[in-house]
Amino acid sequence: MATRNSLGRSTPDLVPDASGSTLQGSDGQRPSAEGANDYHSPISPEDVSPAISTVLKSDIAINTLLNRLKQSVASVREFAAFLKKRSTLEEDHAQGLKKICKTSHEAAQRPDNRQGSYLQNYNEVIHIHDRMAENGIQFALKLHQMQEHLLDLIATIERGRRHWKQTGLNAEKRVQDAESMLTKAKAKYDSLAEDYDRARTGDKQSGRVFGLKGPKSAAQHEEDLHRKVQAADSEYSTRVQAAQSQRQELQDILRPQATKAIQDLINECDAGLTMQLQRFASFNENLLLNNGLCVSPLSGQSTTGQAQSLRDVVHSIDNGRDLHNYLASHISKVGPKPQEIRYQPHPTLATPQQAPSPINARAQPPQGPPPPFFPINQGEMPPPGPPLGQSTTELPRLTTTTLPPIPSMEDNDFPQQHQQVPPPPQHQTFVPIVSNNPPQIPPYNQTLSSMYAQPPSQIQNFPPDVYGQPPNQVRNFPVDNELPPLKPVFGVTLEEMLQRDGSAIPLIVYQCLQAVDLFGLRVEGIYRASGSAVHVSKLRAIFNHDSSQVDFRNPEHFFHDVNSVAGLLKTFFRELPDPLLTREKYVEFIEAARIEHDSQRRDALHATINSLPDPNYATLRALIL
């Protein structure tokens, strides 16, 4: 019949053979030396030396084997403690490595770290370390299981040791007690025999011998001693037989049984310890092998594709390509080409030959961005900061009295040769914007220079405006809703207008906001009430033709209809191909607005607004400041 030890290993029950040895199992076969670490059978008389046989048959056999078993148990307990500490260290190391991998992976995904091939291969490096951490966790788990098996083995061996210690030592004690009783019986027998011999051989004393019942004669005394000697002899003989039987039982049965059982416990304890040592060595080899395969996998061994070694992953980082891709990704953020730097003398110091004609100069579109726009009440509004992407240029804080003057178009501003400018063709009609005459459609191919070829005497003059500026003259445009769209602004993206006009804020936005701030702040429902559709259509055609020729600081230029200016501004933003806050940032604005904490919501909105493209940021800034 087979039994299972504490390690779960099936071992055959050992039964004594004809010679009394326990070398065979119940199936008649010797225990196999294979399996769990070459399990050793009890020592057989054929294989032991005379010295070992003498020790096993002596009175010290049980105590000697018990001491040896204590050593085995102590060794198992020490190795179990080692496995516990090692498993704890391995688990802490593996968990720490996984935590580092997780933290590093999250940090690598942030936009302030490198991207491209570096990020891809760095994540692969972290993945390799994560697999090594998994191997460490599995190794620590196996060590913990081994430690639990050894503790179970120690408990089983300790129970067996206590049992056989009590059984064997009790048998030894019974023999010792029998021999002690034998010694006492023999001493009593010898003492009485000597007294009887003296009384029998004639060493008689004169007179009587006094006893408990009175004086005795010599004959009576000799008879009493003879009777006591016989009783002592009988007791002595009984003690001898009892001691002999107990010693024989101890030597033939009890001692061999106890020594065999203790040897089995020693062999089981040593075999279990050796087997766990072998498993420990195997697990260490597997750990190192798996980590080595993670760092440098064998070619053709990957099931998910061609795996790369840690060295190959690191060598795959292309610093040059990452730098080039990073620079190329910022092409959309490049601002317009800076204007040419040139020397411009003051008009009062320039010679007549160098002074440009006012008509021709006005016909040219402005070369730089429009003057900055500020609200009327400057004392209550903070000065606007620089537009996005132009942090080195600080806009000046202007008041209402320092607005740049509008070029005057009085008669004395024109050169004396203005009479030589040819009049426009007869089939074209040019009237001032503020004229009440019905608009007439000019030819579509009318050029900008012919529009301003009218003599200055035909241009109406206006009284000084509210800012004390010199009187502004009405610029003549063909009264037509279908002016040729030389520089269209409606339906054009802000980025395209920035690249074309060189201004972060579209001129139509600047002019409309200027007109609303100058003339519409006291108008009720300035952006709610609708203006004249005819006026909006005319202003739309003018801005699509050339927005650089419009100046809304004179209300005559927008027909004294500030609601039409507000409607024109709303139409411009409505027809933008991409909204002012952009479709790309829509989700970010919604998520930022859902934040409940005021400071966090403010910071999130601020960060999202700062990430807008340059023209969108500058236009939004002009609207809200």
Secondary structure, DSSP 8 states (H G I E B T S, - for coil): -EEE-TTS-EEE-EE--TTS---EETTSS---SSSSS-------TTTS-HHHHHHHHSTTHHHHHHHHHHHHHHHHHHHHHHHHHHHHHHHHHHHHHHHHHHHHHHHHTSTTS--THHHHHHHHHHHHHHHHHHHHHHHHHHHHHHHHHHHHHHHHHHHHHHHHHHHHHHHHHHHHHHHHHHHHHHHHHHHHHHHHHHHHTT---SS-EEETTEEE-HHHHHHHHHHHHHHHHHHHHHHHHHHHHHHHHIIIIIHHHHHHHHHHHHHHHHHHHHHHHHHHHHHHHHHHHHHHHHHS--TT--SSS----HHHHHHT--HHHHHHHHHHTTGGG-------------TTTS-TTTS--HHHHHHS--SS-------S-TTTS------TT-TT-------TT-S-------GGGS-GGGGGS----TT---EETT--S------TT--HHHHT-S-GGGS------TT--------EE---TT---SS--TT--HHHHHHHH--SS-HHHHHHHHHHHHHTTTSTTTTTS---HHHHHHHHHHHHHHGGG--TTSGGGGTT-HHHHHHHHHHHHHT-SS-TT-STTHHHHHHHHT--SHHHHHHHHHHHHHTS-HHHHHHHHHHH-
